[in-house]
């Protein structure tokens, strides 16, 4: 039997959470870039750690789940980070697309 621990995410999980999100939505993000490391870096600072739980086996994160409601979202796109990692044009376009998806009222 495989034992997996479920716990609240911690600040140290931030980069791995962003990688999990980038990989999980790779099909969607691939419209912006094929490089999911760039996507992960672009999302990293906008992750609200307190909204996430992670599944962990040993030192490895296996997955994550976020709890959002009308008081806040789990990820907030940041224009400067998207531009820095995806370039001025694609980053700006990505910001508006992600805001339409991530910032809609629940």
DSSP file (Angstrom, degrees, kcal/mol; ACC not computed):
  #  RESIDUE AA STRUCTURE BP1 BP2  ACC     N-H-->O    O-->H-N    N-H-->O    O-->H-N    TCO  KAPPA ALPHA  PHI   PSI    X-CA   Y-CA   Z-CA
    1    1 A X              0   0    0      0, 0.0     2,-0.4     0, 0.0     0, 0.0   0.000 360.0 360.0 360.0 135.3    0.0    0.0    0.0
    2    2 A X        -     0   0    0      2,-0.0     2,-0.6    55,-0.0    55,-0.0  -0.733 360.0-147.3 -88.9 130.7    1.3    3.5   -0.9
    3    3 A X        -     0   0    0     -2,-0.4     2,-0.4     2,-0.0    -1,-0.0  -0.877  17.7-179.0-101.6 125.1    1.2    6.1    1.8
    4    4 A X        -     0   0    0     -2,-0.6     2,-0.4    53,-0.1    53,-0.2  -0.984  17.3-142.5-123.9 132.2    0.6    9.6    0.8
    5    5 A X  E     -A   56   0A   0     51,-3.3    51,-3.1    -2,-0.4     2,-0.5  -0.792   8.6-157.2 -95.1 136.0    0.6   12.6    3.2
    6    6 A X  E     +A   55   0A   0     -2,-0.4     2,-0.3    49,-0.2    49,-0.2  -0.951  28.1 150.8-110.2 129.3   -1.9   15.4    2.6
    7    7 A X  E     -A   54   0A   0     47,-2.1    47,-3.0    -2,-0.5     2,-0.1  -0.961  50.0 -82.1-150.5 165.8   -1.0   18.7    4.2
    8    8 A X  E     -A   53   0A   0     -2,-0.3    45,-0.3    45,-0.2    42,-0.1  -0.478  57.0-104.2 -67.9 142.8   -1.4   22.5    3.8
    9    9 A X        -     0   0    0     43,-2.3     2,-0.3    40,-0.4    -1,-0.1  -0.325  35.4-152.8 -67.3 152.1    1.0   23.9    1.4
   10   10 A X    >   -     0   0    0     -3,-0.1     3,-2.4     1,-0.1     4,-0.3  -0.810  31.8-101.1-122.1 163.9    4.0   25.9    2.8
   11   11 A X  G >  S+     0   0    0      1,-0.3     3,-1.8    -2,-0.3     4,-0.3   0.854 120.6  62.7 -53.7 -36.9    6.1   28.7    1.3
   12   12 A X  G 3  S+     0   0    0      1,-0.3     4,-0.3     2,-0.1    -1,-0.3   0.668  97.4  59.6 -64.0 -15.7    8.8   26.2    0.4
   13   13 A X  G <> S+     0   0    0     -3,-2.4     4,-2.8     1,-0.2    -1,-0.3   0.527  75.7 100.6 -87.4  -7.4    6.3   24.4   -1.9
   14   14 A X  H <> S+     0   0    0     -3,-1.8     4,-2.3    -4,-0.3     5,-0.2   0.875  82.6  42.2 -52.1 -52.9    5.7   27.5   -4.1
   15   15 A X  H  > S+     0   0    0     -4,-0.3     4,-1.8    -3,-0.2    -1,-0.2   0.894 116.3  49.3 -66.3 -38.6    7.9   26.6   -7.1
   16   16 A X  H  > S+     0   0    0     -4,-0.3     4,-2.3     2,-0.2    -1,-0.2   0.877 109.5  52.8 -68.0 -35.8    6.7   23.0   -7.1
   17   17 A X  H  X S+     0   0    0     -4,-2.8     4,-2.5     2,-0.2    -2,-0.2   0.927 108.2  50.3 -61.5 -44.3    3.1   24.2   -6.9
   18   18 A X  H  X S+     0   0    0     -4,-2.3     4,-2.5    -5,-0.2    -1,-0.2   0.869 110.3  50.2 -64.7 -34.6    3.7   26.4   -9.9
   19   19 A X  H  X S+     0   0    0     -4,-1.8     4,-2.6     2,-0.2     5,-0.2   0.899 109.7  50.7 -67.4 -40.3    5.2   23.4  -11.8
   20   20 A X  H  X S+     0   0    0     -4,-2.3     4,-2.7     2,-0.2    -2,-0.2   0.919 112.9  46.1 -62.2 -43.7    2.2   21.2  -10.9
   21   21 A X  H  X S+     0   0    0     -4,-2.5     4,-2.0     2,-0.2    -2,-0.2   0.935 113.1  49.1 -64.6 -46.9   -0.2   23.9  -12.2
   22   22 A X  H  < S+     0   0    0     -4,-2.5     7,-0.2     1,-0.2    -2,-0.2   0.915 115.7  43.6 -59.8 -43.8    1.9   24.5  -15.4
   23   23 A X  H >< S+     0   0    0     -4,-2.6     3,-1.4     1,-0.2     4,-0.2   0.901 111.9  53.2 -68.2 -41.3    2.0   20.8  -16.1
   24   24 A X  H 3< S+     0   0    0     -4,-2.7    -1,-0.2     1,-0.3     3,-0.2   0.812 119.7  33.8 -64.7 -30.4   -1.6   20.2  -15.2
   25   25 A X  T >X S+     0   0    0     -4,-2.0     4,-2.8    -5,-0.2     3,-0.6  -0.014  79.7 127.5-112.8  28.1   -2.8   22.9  -17.6
   26   26 A X  H <> S+     0   0    0     -3,-1.4     4,-2.1     1,-0.3    -1,-0.1   0.865  70.1  56.6 -54.9 -40.5    0.0   22.3  -20.2
   27   27 A X  H 34 S+     0   0    0     -4,-0.2    -1,-0.3    -3,-0.2     4,-0.2   0.905 113.3  40.7 -59.2 -41.3   -2.5   22.0  -23.1
   28   28 A X  H X4 S+     0   0    0     -3,-0.6     3,-1.3     1,-0.2    -2,-0.2   0.931 116.9  46.9 -72.9 -46.7   -3.9   25.4  -22.2
   29   29 A X  H >X S+     0   0    0     -4,-2.8     3,-2.2     1,-0.3     4,-1.9   0.729  93.9  77.8 -69.9 -21.1   -0.6   27.1  -21.5
   30   30 A X  T 3< S+     0   0    0     -4,-2.1    -1,-0.3    -5,-0.3    -2,-0.2   0.678  80.4  69.8 -65.6 -14.5    1.0   25.7  -24.7
   31   31 A X  T <4 S+     0   0    0     -3,-1.3    -1,-0.3    -4,-0.2    -2,-0.2   0.761 109.0  36.0 -68.6 -23.7   -0.9   28.4  -26.7
   32   32 A X  T <4 S-     0   0    0     -3,-2.2     2,-0.3     1,-0.4    -2,-0.2   0.843 136.7 -20.6 -94.1 -42.6    1.5   30.8  -25.0
   33   33 A X     <  -     0   0    0     -4,-1.9    -1,-0.4     1,-0.1    -2,-0.0  -0.979  41.9-135.3-163.0 154.2    4.7   28.7  -25.0
   34   34 A X  S    S+     0   0    0     -2,-0.3     2,-1.0    -3,-0.1    -4,-0.1   0.563  85.5  92.4 -87.7 -10.4    5.8   25.1  -25.1
   35   35 A X    >>  -     0   0    0      1,-0.2     4,-1.4    -6,-0.1     3,-0.6  -0.732  52.6-176.4 -91.2  98.2    8.2   25.8  -22.2
   36   36 A X  H 3> S+     0   0    0     -2,-1.0     4,-2.6     1,-0.2    -1,-0.2   0.708  80.4  65.5 -70.8 -19.2    6.4   24.9  -19.0
   37   37 A X  H 3> S+     0   0    0      2,-0.2     4,-2.3     1,-0.2    -1,-0.2   0.895 101.9  49.1 -65.8 -38.8    9.3   26.0  -16.9
   38   38 A X  H <> S+     0   0    0     -3,-0.6     4,-2.2     2,-0.2    -2,-0.2   0.910 111.5  49.2 -64.3 -41.8    8.7   29.6  -18.1
   39   39 A X  H  X S+     0   0    0     -4,-1.4     4,-1.9     2,-0.2    -2,-0.2   0.931 110.0  51.1 -62.6 -45.4    5.0   29.2  -17.3
   40   40 A X  H  X S+     0   0    0     -4,-2.6     4,-1.7     1,-0.2    -2,-0.2   0.920 111.5  47.1 -59.1 -45.2    5.9   27.9  -13.8
   41   41 A X  H  X S+     0   0    0     -4,-2.3     4,-0.5     1,-0.2    -1,-0.2   0.881 110.9  52.6 -64.4 -37.3    8.2   30.9  -13.2
   42   42 A X  H  < S+     0   0    0     -4,-2.2    36,-0.4     1,-0.2    -1,-0.2   0.827 116.1  39.1 -67.9 -31.8    5.6   33.3  -14.5
   43   43 A X  H >< S+     0   0    0     -4,-1.9     3,-1.3    -5,-0.1     4,-0.4   0.702  92.8  90.7 -88.0 -21.7    2.9   31.9  -12.1
   44   44 A X  H >< S+     0   0    0     -4,-1.7     3,-1.3     1,-0.3    -1,-0.1   0.834  86.9  43.1 -50.4 -52.1    5.1   31.4   -9.1
   45   45 A X  T 3< S+     0   0    0     -4,-0.5    -1,-0.3     1,-0.2    -2,-0.1   0.701 108.8  60.2 -73.6 -17.2    4.7   34.7   -7.3
   46   46 A X  T <  S+     0   0    0     -3,-1.3    30,-2.4    -4,-0.2     2,-0.4   0.451  78.0 111.2 -88.9   0.0    1.0   34.9   -7.9
   47   47 A X  B <   -C   75   0B   0     -3,-1.3     2,-1.1    -4,-0.4    28,-0.2  -0.603  62.7-143.8 -78.0 129.8    0.2   31.7   -6.0
   48   48 A X    >   -     0   0    0     26,-2.9     3,-2.2    -2,-0.4     4,-0.2  -0.799  13.3-165.1 -94.2  96.0   -1.7   32.1   -2.7
   49   49 A X  G >  S+     0   0    0     -2,-1.1     3,-2.0     1,-0.3   -40,-0.4   0.821  80.6  65.1 -53.2 -39.3   -0.1   29.4   -0.6
   50   50 A X  G 3  S+     0   0    0      1,-0.3    -1,-0.3    -3,-0.1    24,-0.1   0.604  97.5  57.1 -65.9  -9.6   -2.8   29.5    2.1
   51   51 A X  G <  S+     0   0    0     -3,-2.2    16,-2.9    23,-0.2     2,-0.3   0.429  95.6  85.0 -97.5  -0.7   -5.4   28.3   -0.4
   52   52 A X  E <   - B   0  66A   0     -3,-2.0   -43,-2.3    14,-0.2     2,-0.3  -0.766  50.0-169.2-111.0 148.8   -3.5   25.1   -1.4
   53   53 A X  E     -AB   8  65A   0     12,-2.7    12,-2.4    -2,-0.3     2,-0.3  -0.951  18.2-153.9-121.8 148.3   -3.2   21.6    0.0
   54   54 A X  E     -AB   7  64A   0    -47,-3.0   -47,-2.1    -2,-0.3     2,-0.5  -0.923  13.1-138.1-125.8 151.2   -0.5   19.2   -1.3
   55   55 A X  E     -AB   6  63A   0      8,-2.4     7,-3.3    -2,-0.3     8,-1.2  -0.929  32.1-176.5-103.3 129.1   -0.1   15.4   -1.6
   56   56 A X  E     -AB   5  61A   0    -51,-3.1   -51,-3.3    -2,-0.5     2,-0.5  -0.981  24.0-170.5-134.9 138.1    3.4   14.3   -0.7
   57   57 A X  E >  S- B   0  60A   0      3,-2.6     3,-1.9    -2,-0.4     2,-0.3  -0.971  75.2 -42.6-125.0 114.6    5.2   11.1   -0.7
   58   58 A X  T 3  S-     0   0    0     -2,-0.5   -53,-0.1     1,-0.3   -54,-0.0  -0.530 123.6 -26.5  64.4-126.9    8.6   11.4    1.0
   59   59 A X  T 3  S+     0   0    0     -2,-0.3     2,-0.4    -3,-0.1    -1,-0.3   0.450 119.2  96.8 -95.2  -2.5   10.1   14.7   -0.2
   60   60 A X  E <   -B   57   0A   0     -3,-1.9    -3,-2.6     2,-0.0     2,-0.4  -0.761  67.9-137.9 -99.4 129.8    8.2   14.6   -3.5
   61   61 A X  E     -B   56   0A   0     -2,-0.4    -5,-0.3    -5,-0.2     3,-0.1  -0.711  18.4-176.8 -79.6 130.1    5.0   16.5   -4.2
   62   62 A X  E     -     0   0A   0     -7,-3.3     2,-0.3    -2,-0.4    -6,-0.2   0.722  59.5 -29.0 -98.7 -27.3    2.6   14.4   -6.1
   63   63 A X  E     -B   55   0A   0     -8,-1.2    -8,-2.4     2,-0.0    -1,-0.3  -0.978  53.2-135.6-174.8 177.0   -0.2   16.8   -6.6
   64   64 A X  E     -B   54   0A   0     -2,-0.3     2,-0.4   -10,-0.2   -10,-0.2  -0.986   4.1-161.8-149.9 155.3   -2.1   19.8   -5.3
   65   65 A X  E     -B   53   0A   0    -12,-2.4   -12,-2.7    -2,-0.3     2,-0.4  -0.995  12.4-151.2-138.5 142.5   -5.6   21.0   -4.8
   66   66 A X  E     -B   52   0A   0     -2,-0.4     2,-0.6   -14,-0.2   -14,-0.2  -0.897   4.9-148.0-116.8 145.6   -6.7   24.6   -4.2
   67   67 A X        +     0   0    0    -16,-2.9     2,-0.3    -2,-0.4    -2,-0.0  -0.947  27.7 168.7-112.0 112.9   -9.7   25.9   -2.2
   68   68 A X        +     0   0    0     -2,-0.6     2,-0.2     3,-0.0     5,-0.2  -0.868   4.4 158.6-122.8 157.7  -11.2   29.1   -3.6
   69   69 A X  B >   -D   72   0C   0      3,-1.8     3,-1.5    -2,-0.3    37,-0.2  -0.825  61.1 -61.7-155.1-165.5  -14.4   31.0   -3.0
   70   70 A X  T 3  S+     0   0    0      1,-0.3     3,-0.1    -2,-0.2    36,-0.1   0.628 124.9  62.4 -67.5 -11.4  -15.9   34.4   -3.3
   71   71 A X  T 3  S-     0   0    0      1,-0.3     2,-0.3    35,-0.1    -1,-0.3   0.588 119.0 -25.9 -90.8 -10.4  -13.2   35.9   -0.9
   72   72 A X  B <   -D   69   0C   0     -3,-1.5    -3,-1.8   -21,-0.0    -1,-0.3  -0.880  55.3-114.3 169.5 159.2  -10.2   35.0   -3.1
   73   73 A X        -     0   0    0     -2,-0.3     3,-0.1    -5,-0.2   -22,-0.1  -0.542  24.6-124.1-103.9 170.6   -8.7   32.9   -5.8
   74   74 A X  S    S+     0   0    0      1,-0.2   -26,-2.9    -2,-0.2     2,-0.4   0.761  95.3  31.6 -86.6 -28.3   -5.7   30.5   -5.6
   75   75 A X  B     -C   47   0B   0    -28,-0.2     2,-0.5    27,-0.2    -1,-0.2  -0.998  61.2-167.3-136.0 132.0   -3.6   32.1   -8.3
   76   76 A X        -     0   0    0    -30,-2.4    23,-0.1    -2,-0.4    27,-0.0  -0.964  25.5-130.2-117.7 112.7   -3.4   35.8   -9.3
   77   77 A X        -     0   0    0     -2,-0.5     2,-0.5    18,-0.1   -34,-0.1  -0.353  18.1-151.3 -61.1 138.9   -1.7   36.4  -12.6
   78   78 A X     >  -     0   0    0    -36,-0.4     4,-2.3     1,-0.2     3,-0.3  -0.962   5.6-151.0-118.2 118.2    1.0   39.1  -12.3
   79   79 A X  H  > S+     0   0    0     -2,-0.5     4,-2.7     1,-0.2     5,-0.2   0.890  94.5  52.2 -54.9 -47.2    1.7   41.1  -15.5
   80   80 A X  H  > S+     0   0    0      1,-0.2     4,-2.4     2,-0.2    -1,-0.2   0.888 111.3  47.0 -61.0 -40.1    5.3   41.8  -14.7
   81   81 A X  H  > S+     0   0    0     -3,-0.3     4,-1.8     2,-0.2    -1,-0.2   0.895 112.1  49.7 -69.8 -39.7    6.1   38.2  -14.1
   82   82 A X  H  X S+     0   0    0     -4,-2.3     4,-2.6     2,-0.2     5,-0.3   0.925 114.0  45.7 -64.3 -43.4    4.4   37.0  -17.2
   83   83 A X  H  X S+     0   0    0     -4,-2.7     4,-1.9     8,-0.2    -2,-0.2   0.908 111.5  52.4 -64.8 -41.6    6.2   39.6  -19.3
   84   84 A X  H  < S+     0   0    0     -4,-2.4    -1,-0.2    -5,-0.2    -2,-0.2   0.843 121.4  31.5 -63.8 -33.5    9.5   38.8  -17.7
   85   85 A X  H  < S+     0   0    0     -4,-1.8    -2,-0.2     2,-0.1    -1,-0.2   0.721 131.8  29.1 -99.2 -24.4    9.2   35.1  -18.5
   86   86 A X  H  < S-     0   0    0     -4,-2.6     4,-0.4     1,-0.2    -3,-0.2   0.471 111.2-104.7-115.5  -4.6    7.2   35.1  -21.7
   87   87 A X     X  -     0   0    0     -4,-1.9     4,-2.2    -5,-0.3     5,-0.3  -0.128  40.3 -71.4  96.4 162.5    8.2   38.3  -23.3
   88   88 A X  H  > S+     0   0    0      3,-0.2     4,-1.8     2,-0.2     5,-0.2   0.924 126.8  35.0 -59.4 -51.6    6.5   41.7  -23.7
   89   89 A X  H  > S+     0   0    0      2,-0.2     4,-2.6     1,-0.2     5,-0.2   0.967 124.5  38.6 -74.4 -53.2    3.8   40.7  -26.3
   90   90 A X  H  > S+     0   0    0     -4,-0.4     4,-3.1     1,-0.2     5,-0.2   0.892 117.4  52.2 -66.3 -38.9    3.1   37.1  -25.3
   91   91 A X  H  X S+     0   0    0     -4,-2.2     4,-2.1     2,-0.2    -8,-0.2   0.901 111.5  45.9 -62.9 -42.0    3.3   38.0  -21.6
   92   92 A X  H  X S+     0   0    0     -4,-1.8     4,-1.8    -5,-0.3    -2,-0.2   0.935 115.2  46.6 -66.4 -46.5    0.8   40.9  -21.9
   93   93 A X  H  X S+     0   0    0     -4,-2.6     4,-2.2     1,-0.2    -2,-0.2   0.936 112.7  50.6 -58.9 -47.0   -1.5   38.8  -24.0
   94   94 A X  H  X S+     0   0    0     -4,-3.1     4,-3.1     1,-0.2     5,-0.3   0.870 105.3  57.3 -59.7 -38.4   -1.2   35.9  -21.5
   95   95 A X  H  X S+     0   0    0     -4,-2.1     4,-2.5     1,-0.2    -1,-0.2   0.940 109.5  43.7 -58.7 -48.3   -2.0   38.3  -18.6
   96   96 A X  H  X S+     0   0    0     -4,-1.8     4,-1.8     2,-0.2    -1,-0.2   0.880 115.4  48.5 -67.8 -37.3   -5.3   39.4  -20.1
   97   97 A X  H  X S+     0   0    0     -4,-2.2     4,-1.4     2,-0.2    -2,-0.2   0.940 114.4  45.3 -66.0 -46.5   -6.2   35.8  -21.0
   98   98 A X  H  X S+     0   0    0     -4,-3.1     4,-4.0     1,-0.2     5,-0.4   0.868 110.2  54.5 -67.4 -35.8   -5.4   34.5  -17.6
   99   99 A X  H  X S+     0   0    0     -4,-2.5     4,-2.2    -5,-0.3    -1,-0.2   0.909 105.8  52.8 -62.9 -40.4   -7.2   37.4  -15.8
  100  100 A X  H  < S+     0   0    0     -4,-1.8    -1,-0.2    -5,-0.2     4,-0.2   0.867 120.1  35.0 -61.8 -34.5  -10.3   36.5  -17.8
  101  101 A X  H  < S+     0   0    0     -4,-1.4     3,-0.3    -5,-0.1    -2,-0.2   0.922 127.6  32.5 -84.1 -48.8  -10.0   32.9  -16.5
  102  102 A X  H  < S+     0   0    0     -4,-4.0    -3,-0.2     1,-0.2   -27,-0.2   0.680 117.2  50.6 -86.5 -19.9   -8.6   33.3  -13.0
  103  103 A X  S  < S+     0   0    0     -4,-2.2    -1,-0.2    -5,-0.4    -3,-0.1   0.401  73.7 121.7-106.2   3.1  -10.1   36.6  -11.9
  104  104 A X  S    S-     0   0    0     -3,-0.3    -4,-0.0    -4,-0.2    -3,-0.0  -0.396  73.2-102.1 -64.1 140.4  -13.8   36.0  -12.7
  105  105 A X              0   0    0      1,-0.1    -1,-0.1    -2,-0.1   -35,-0.1  -0.348 360.0 360.0 -61.1 143.5  -16.0   36.4   -9.6
  106  106 A X              0   0    0    -37,-0.2   -36,-0.2    -3,-0.1    -1,-0.1   0.414 360.0 360.0 -92.8 360.0  -17.1   33.0   -8.2
